[in-house]
Amino acid sequence: MSTSSSLAKRVPSIDRFRGLIIFCMIMFQFAEHFKNLGKLATLSHHAPSEDAFYILPNLAAADLIASMFILAIGLTFIPSLHKRIEKFGKKAAVLHCVKRYLILIGIGMTMNGINDILDGNKDTLSLTAIVLTIIVLIMGLIALILKFAKVKSRDKFYNIYSLYMSAVGVFTIAVAAVNAVMFVTGKTNSSYGHWLVLQHIGFAGLVSIPFALIPGKKGHYIRLASGIGLLALFALFHETDLTWDMFASNRELIDGVADGGFIGGFAWGAMLILYLFFAEEFRNRKNKYLPPVSFGIFTLIVAALILAEFKTLPETGTWAGALSGFLPINKGSVSPSFVIITTYISLFAFYIFELFNFITTKFDILAWWGKNPILMYCIEFAVIGGLNAALEGYFETAPVGISAVIIIVVGIALSAVAYILDKKNIIIKL
């Protein structure tokens, strides 16, 4: 990772790591629709699915993607924020950061709205999401027209568009918060939904902003203590039970919404705060080929936790849904052990990428993908989502050979888009 004196330079390991995450997220989800591909079609399945690809009890390979995505944010969070503070001032930098993560949540809601349209959902929340989404799409079309027409005053419209997307993000958080309160007070056991991966990431970013602002070495260790403290408070709630709600345990309550919803968002936030600490540890270490001492200590903690998981694991012939008696790994409720173990695996994976920073190549396909993660994610959603909507029935029965050709062609086409964006130096940031 680069030092603070060279933050303007792109770091190959960060781009490649981010690119791998986005590529896997996209292509595995696409491959899922080709049922005749067998095990390959299940790589995107999360625990506790029986046919998921498991690496630990109740932890599937696909469960790592969100944690790695959050690490990709944590690697550049503080340098990026401080650079913006130096250039525009603290107030403007913080407002930009808040708006950025609200927009990310708003994009997530828009994708939910598009799914509602395609699925024909007509409940009150879905209809609201559809209306918000239609406005987003109309404004997006106007923004493109203004850009291609080179209208001089288009920046004013862009600002209005970003404020609207931020408002959609605020609405999404409000819906999730109300649902969480109803869960906790025993008013319902039904999820409002509309809270998926981009919402997790955006909410984690919002939770982490105050901690990223604390300067100096003191701030560095406050982040470590805060990440541990927030996770400990979450663990206390996760492992207890509210007697008046409609769930057998708080773990099931949090699991009632995809990946923890609003309440689980604080566990994702704790994960990002811990990443802020380790990102600085990696950035400031003296030997670029060795991980920092803190990572070695973390290794021992994770090894002990995994041992405890196996020691308290019930007798079972499968790891699908296998919950240990001590802090069980469970992505659905963002359990403390899930946070700790996937945080470690993500950091270790990034460390491997760092060892190959010296390699330079013109055919750096992962770096192409990694320079525009959000844009590539949105392009994928449009392209692959459209293909699935039009041909999903065929995908389910397509022969293995044809299935493989389709996936390879789509992968090459999307990589070509990433390459063109890279060569034209087009980088879209929120």
RAUR-V197233 format. One record per residue. OMEGA is omega in whole degrees, 0 to 359 (NA if undefined). Layout:
{{OMEGA} {OMEGA}}
This chain:
{{184} {174} {183} {180} {181} {183} {182} {180} {177} {181} {184} {184} {180} {179} {182} {179} {179} {180} {178} {181} {182} {180} {180} {180} {183} {189} {178} {178} {178} {181} {181} {184} {181} {189} {183} {178} {175} {186} {179} {181} {182} {182} {181} {182} {180} {172} {10} {179} {183} {186} {177} {179} {188} {175} {175} {179} {179} {176} {180} {179} {181} {180} {183} {190} {182} {179} {178} {179} {179} {175} {180} {176} {183} {182} {183} {186} {186} {177} {180} {180} {181} {178} {179} {177} {179} {185} {187} {184} {186} {183} {181} {181} {180} {179} {177} {181} {178} {181} {180} {183} {173} {178} {178} {177} {178} {177} {178} {178} {179} {178} {174} {180} {178} {177} {178} {179} {182} {182} {180} {179} {185} {176} {188} {181} {180} {178} {177} {179} {180} {179} {178} {181} {179} {178} {178} {183} {178} {179} {177} {178} {178} {180} {178} {179} {180} {180} {181} {178} {179} {177} {187} {184} {186} {180} {178} {179} {178} {179} {177} {180} {181} {177} {178} {178} {177} {179} {176} {177} {178} {178} {181} {179} {180} {179} {181} {180} {178} {178} {180} {179} {179} {175} {186} {182} {176} {181} {182} {169} {181} {180} {173} {182} {178} {178} {185} {194} {181} {176} {178} {185} {180} {180} {177} {178} {179} {180} {188} {186} {182} {182} {178} {183} {183} {187} {169} {181} {178} {179} {180} {182} {172} {178} {177} {181} {181} {178} {178} {182} {179} {178} {179} {178} {177} {180} {180} {178} {184} {187} {178} {183} {173} {187} {187} {181} {184} {184} {181} {179} {177} {176} {178} {178} {181} {181} {182} {176} {182} {177} {171} {179} {183} {182} {178} {179} {179} {174} {175} {177} {177} {178} {181} {178} {176} {177} {178} {178} {184} {177} {177} {178} {178} {183} {187} {182} {185} {181} {186} {181} {180} {177} {179} {180} {181} {179} {176} {177} {179} {179} {179} {179} {181} {179} {179} {180} {179} {177} {178} {178} {182} {180} {183} {181} {178} {178} {183} {180} {181} {177} {179} {179} {181} {183} {179} {180} {181} {179} {184} {175} {181} {181} {183} {179} {182} {185} {181} {180} {176} {180} {184} {185} {181} {173} {180} {181} {180} {179} {179} {179} {179} {179} {177} {178} {181} {181} {183} {178} {183} {182} {174} {182} {177} {180} {183} {191} {180} {178} {177} {180} {187} {181} {180} {187} {182} {179} {179} {178} {180} {178} {177} {182} {181} {185} {183} {177} {178} {178} {180} {181} {184} {190} {186} {179} {179} {181} {184} {183} {183} {177} {184} {182} {180} {179} {181} {180} {181} {181} {180} {180} {179} {178} {179} {181} {179} {177} {177} {177} {179} {179} {180} {178} {180} {183} {178} {179} {177} {180} {182} {177} {177} {NA}}
